[in-house]
Amino acid sequence: AKLPTIAIAGTHGKTTTTAMTATVMDEAHQQLAFIGGVAKNFNANVVIEADAELMVVEADEFDRSFLTLYPKVAVITSMDADHLDIYGDRQHLVEGFKQFAVLAEQTNIVKEGLDINCGNCIRFGFGENCDYQARITKSERGITEFTITAEGLTTKVSLPMAGKYNVLNATAAFAAARQIGLDAEQIAQALSTFKGVKRRFDIRFNSEKHCYIDDYAHHPTEMRNAVGMALAGKLDGRNYRVYTILGDGEIEEGQVWEALMAAAKFKLDNFCAMVDVNKLQIDGRTQDVMPTEPLDKKFEAFNFHVINIDGHDFDAIRGAFNDAKAVKGMPTCIIAHTVKGKGVSFMENSAAWHGTAPNDEQYAQAKAELEAVIKELE
């Protein structure tokens, strides 16, 4: 029999929202859950329980595969321009999401401001007109306290995560669970136990002096967030630095350069961008897809201090970070020249391995070649 399904889509936030929803549902239902990242509550990206009563699934817009789903409840968190190699332009991407919304049997839960209008839509966000309105009351030391007001009821939530976007993710998960019939307090209690998703604002190390956050952040708008964090540190008089790593393929996006202009404008010497320049991206050579060179001259024109290094030389990397810390009055860009797939003969300088997994034979060969390199270095 077909299971009632909650399908969660969006160019941002879908993985965390899916993991949150699965965590909530785990308190009340046997479920199947398919998540686009490793959810720490389950230490897995798949949850398979006997006698499952419903399914929670991350609905990926990448290749339009989300249009093969027929959910009871659909969630749309965002619709920023992405995967334009598939859709051509943002208008066609939005049309894809509108087609996805039509497939929802019962309810569409849509973030406020998105151009999705249908008879079964309900809105979530911070605005007063939202059906599920969030309001942050306190945020410190990685815990965010907020309320969700819906259906004449206000529920207090304590989420062990920072960031407004995580409040929005949790509000979407809350709304989805309510549509399935869960009690508001039960949902809030489950959200208070959420441990996060690996590589989604994943705090790997935290001390009085240093905080290391591993974040997938593959969309150009994430550069805006990184620059915003650096600017907030300056405005608050706090002595921390923000490092962001991106590929030369991502440099093709205009939004990246807009954010970099702001970093230079505000003289954010606490901001350092490292660009992995291997001259390849998912569609081929960057020179053929969208030429980006000379990168060093472009960053210098944007008033960045530029350091060119061999990205495979750890001493050079450490030296570049130390040099960047000494720079005053301007942001720094470290251009790390690398070879894609270095050390594995059949992977080196091949765009085909951008998102491809090796088979067992290839894995064995790659492992043997890398172990040989390590032995030489020893």
VENVENVEN-V836419 format. One record per pair of residues at least 6 apart in sequence whose C-alpha atoms are under 6 Angstrom apart, sorted by the first residue. I is the first residue (numbers start at 0). J is the second residue. If there is no record, write none. Layout:
i: {I/I}
j: {J/J}
This chain:
i: {2/3/3/4/4/4/4/4/5/5/5/5/6/6/6/6/6/7/7/7/7/7/8/8/8/9/9/9/9/10/10/11/14/16/16/17/18/20/23/23/29/29/29/30/30/30/30/30/31/31/31/32/32/32/32/32/33/33/34/34/36/37/37/37/37/38/38/39/39/39/40/58/59/66/69/70/71/71/71/72/72/72/72/73/73/74/74/74/75/76/80/86/106/107/107/108/108/108/109/110/110/110/111/111/111/121/122/122/123/123/123/123/124/124/125/125/130/131/131/132/132/133/133/134/134/135/136/136/137/137/141/141/142/142/142/142/143/143/143/144/144/145/145/146/146/146/147/147/156/157/158/198/198/198/199/199/200/200/200/201/201/202/202/203/203/204/204/219/219/222/223/226/229/229/240/240/241/242/242/243/244/244/244/245/246/246/247/248/263/266/266/267/267/268/268/268/268/270/271/271/271/272/273/273/273/274/274/275/276/276/276/277/277/277/278/278/279/279/281/283/303/303/303/304/305/305/305/306/307/307/308/309/309/310/310/310/323/339/339/340/340/341/342/343}
j: {53/53/71/53/54/55/70/71/55/70/72/73/56/57/58/70/73/13/57/58/73/74/58/74/75/75/76/77/78/77/78/77/35/168/172/57/38/172/186/189/48/51/52/48/51/52/53/54/46/47/54/45/46/54/55/56/45/56/44/57/44/43/44/196/197/44/196/194/195/196/194/65/65/99/102/103/103/104/105/103/105/106/107/103/107/107/108/109/109/110/89/92/119/119/120/120/121/122/122/122/123/124/122/123/124/130/129/130/129/130/131/132/132/133/132/133/149/148/149/147/148/146/147/145/146/145/144/145/143/144/160/161/158/159/160/161/157/158/161/156/157/155/156/154/155/156/153/154/187/191/191/213/214/215/214/215/212/213/214/212/213/211/212/211/212/210/211/254/255/255/258/262/241/270/269/270/270/271/272/272/272/273/274/274/274/275/276/280/302/328/329/329/330/327/328/329/330/330/330/331/332/332/332/333/334/334/335/335/335/336/337/337/338/339/284/285/285/350/353/350/329/330/331/331/331/332/333/333/333/334/335/335/336/335/336/337/331/347/348/346/347/347/369/365}
